[in-house]
Amino acid sequence: GSLASLYGQNLAGATGQAGSLPLPISLGGITLAVTDSAGVPRNAPLLYVSPSQINFLVPDNTAPGTATFVVAGGAAAQSFPAAVQPVAPTLFSMSGTGSGVAAALAVAVQAANPQLQSPVPVFQCGDLGCVSVPLVLGVDRPLYVSFYGTGIRNRSSLANAMVTIDGADIPALYAGPAPNYAGLDQVNVGLPLTLRGSGEIQVTLAVDGQTSNVVTINVQ
């Protein structure tokens, strides 16, 4: 159920991108079969194909262990081994590299009336890329952040999803599928007041003992 990318050469004869859900299992004449450690083959839903890269969804119910990924439909079939784990937490960044400012959304809540909520920008983007926007914490204005990524939804329990921000461990309020996008997961967390004045700080996610890459937010 997680998003993944496969890199190589001559994977596809042209570039193609899925335009709607459900995702197709053939795109630009290309298919990707995943045979898991139990020997069960499944076709992977495809998001994007090109000569050098294929973005796909790891099929549901793929058994953990070493799997074989076979690309067919190009100049010649190509086979790749890879390890599949129950979870492989990854946080997305706005740079697309897995580092830098987090791909995240924030919401401010009025403590006196929790029904009053307003969006708060976490980043802003321009011609030179994206930079963080300082988040303002206040006693009367709790702030909640949703971090986006993949490889999270198969967690054993919510208690085993822990966000570490500037060295402080913060339990996730939600860790699971995000709506309306195949393979996308989200993790919701409340920012404690102890983070005030921290500036640009690092964020990681640990799920069932597996730790994600590092992204950043800015707390004023």
C-alpha positions in Angstrom: 0.0 0.0 0.0 3.0 2.4 0.0 4.3 4.6 -2.8 7.6 3.5 -4.3 10.0 4.4 -7.2 12.1 2.1 -9.3 15.1 3.5 -11.3 16.9 2.0 -14.3 17.5 2.4 -18.0 15.2 1.6 -20.9 12.3 0.9 -18.5 9.7 2.3 -20.9 9.7 3.6 -24.5 8.0 6.9 -23.5 6.7 8.9 -20.6 3.2 8.3 -19.2 1.2 9.4 -16.2 -2.0 8.1 -14.6 -4.8 10.6 -14.9 -7.4 9.2 -12.5 -8.2 6.7 -9.8 -8.2 3.7 -9.7 -4.6 3.6 -10.8 -4.0 1.4 -13.9 -1.9 -1.7 -13.9 -0.7 -0.9 -17.5 0.6 2.5 -18.4 2.2 3.4 -21.7 2.3 -0.3 -22.5 4.3 -1.0 -19.3 3.4 -3.4 -16.5 5.2 -4.1 -13.2 4.6 -7.5 -11.6 5.6 -8.0 -7.9 6.2 -11.6 -6.8 6.5 -11.6 -3.0 8.4 -13.8 -0.7 5.6 -16.3 -0.6 5.8 -16.7 -4.4 2.5 -14.8 -5.0 2.6 -12.5 -8.1 0.5 -9.3 -8.2 0.4 -6.4 -10.7 1.4 -3.1 -9.2 -0.8 0.0 -9.8 1.2 2.6 -11.8 1.4 6.3 -11.3 4.2 7.2 -13.7 6.5 5.5 -16.2 9.5 6.8 -18.2 12.7 5.4 -19.6 14.5 5.9 -16.3 11.9 5.8 -13.6 8.6 4.0 -12.6 6.5 5.3 -9.7 4.1 2.7 -8.4 2.0 1.4 -5.5 3.3 -1.7 -3.7 0.3 -4.1 -4.1 -1.8 -4.7 -1.0 -1.1 -8.0 0.9 2.4 -8.3 -0.5 4.2 -10.6 2.0 7.2 -9.1 3.9 10.6 -10.3 2.7 12.5 -10.3 -0.6 10.3 -9.7 -3.6 11.0 -9.7 -7.3 9.9 -6.7 -9.4 9.5 -7.4 -13.1 9.1 -4.6 -15.7 7.5 -5.8 -19.0 6.4 -4.0 -22.1 9.7 -2.1 -22.8 12.5 -3.1 -25.1 13.1 -6.2 -22.9 11.7 -7.5 -19.6 13.8 -6.4 -16.6 13.9 -8.0 -13.1 14.9 -6.3 -9.8 15.0 -7.8 -6.3 14.0 -5.6 -3.3 13.1 -6.0 0.3 9.5 -5.4 1.4 8.7 -4.5 5.1 5.4 -4.1 6.9 6.3 -0.4 7.4 8.9 1.8 5.8 8.1 5.3 7.2 9.0 8.1 4.8 8.2 11.8 5.2 7.8 13.9 2.1 9.6 17.3 1.7 8.8 20.1 -0.6 12.1 19.7 -2.4 11.1 16.2 -3.4 14.5 14.9 -2.1 13.3 13.8 1.3 15.1 16.6 3.1 14.4 20.3 3.8 11.1 21.8 4.7 8.3 19.3 5.3 5.4 18.7 3.0 2.9 19.5 5.7 -0.2 21.4 6.6 -1.0 23.2 9.9 -4.2 24.2 11.6 -4.6 26.7 14.5 -7.4 26.1 17.0 -9.0 28.6 19.3 -8.6 27.1 22.8 -11.8 28.8 24.0 -13.8 27.5 21.0 -12.2 24.4 19.3 -14.7 24.7 16.5 -12.9 27.8 15.3 -10.0 26.6 13.2 -7.8 28.3 10.6 -5.1 27.1 8.3 -1.5 28.1 8.9 1.2 28.0 6.2 4.1 25.7 6.9 6.1 26.7 3.8 6.1 29.1 0.9 7.5 28.5 -2.6 9.0 30.6 -5.2 11.3 30.4 -8.3 14.2 29.3 -6.1 12.2 26.6 -4.3 10.4 26.3 -1.0 11.3 27.7 2.5 9.7 27.2 5.9 7.3 29.8 7.3 7.6 30.3 11.1 4.8 28.8 13.1 3.6 30.8 16.0 2.6 28.9 19.2 0.4 30.4 21.9 -1.4 29.3 25.0 -4.7 30.3 23.6 -3.9 29.0 20.1 -3.0 25.3 19.9 -1.3 24.3 16.7 -1.7 20.9 14.9 0.5 19.8 12.0 -0.2 17.1 9.5 3.0 15.6 8.0 2.6 13.7 4.7 4.5 10.6 3.6 4.1 6.9 2.8 4.9 3.5 4.3 3.1 4.3 7.5 -0.4 2.9 7.3 0.5 -0.7 8.3 1.6 0.3 11.8 0.9 -2.2 14.5 -0.8 0.4 16.7 -1.1 4.2 17.0 1.0 4.1 20.1 3.9 2.8 18.0 3.9 5.9 15.8 6.1 8.6 17.5 7.1 11.9 16.0 10.4 13.4 17.3 10.6 17.2 16.9 13.8 19.0 18.0 14.6 16.0 20.2 11.2 15.8 21.9 9.1 12.7 21.4 5.5 13.5 20.6 2.8 10.8 20.3 0.9 10.9 17.0 -2.8 11.7 17.2 -3.3 9.9 13.8 -1.1 7.9 11.6 -2.7 6.3 8.5 -4.0 6.8 5.0 -4.6 10.3 3.8 -7.8 10.9 1.8 -8.1 11.0 -2.0 -4.6 10.0 -3.0 -3.5 6.4 -3.4 -0.6 5.4 -1.2 -0.4 8.7 0.6 -0.2 8.6 4.4 -0.4 11.4 7.0 0.6 11.8 10.6 -1.1 14.4 12.8 0.6 15.8 15.9 0.0 18.7 18.3 3.0 21.1 18.8 3.8 21.5 22.5 4.5 25.1 23.8 8.0 23.9 24.9 9.0 24.3 21.2 8.5 28.0 21.2 11.5 29.9 19.9 13.2 26.8 18.5 13.5 28.2 14.9 14.3 25.7 12.2 14.1 22.3 13.7 14.3 18.6 12.6 11.4 16.2 12.5 11.5 12.4 12.2 8.9 9.7 12.5 9.4 6.3 14.1 6.9 3.5 13.4 7.3 0.0 14.9 11.0 0.6 15.4 11.7 2.0 11.9 12.8 5.6 11.6 12.1 7.9 8.8 14.2 10.5 7.0 14.6 14.0 8.5 12.5 17.0 7.4 12.2 20.4 9.0 9.7 23.0 10.2 10.2 26.4 11.7 8.7 27.3 15.2 8.8 30.9 16.3 
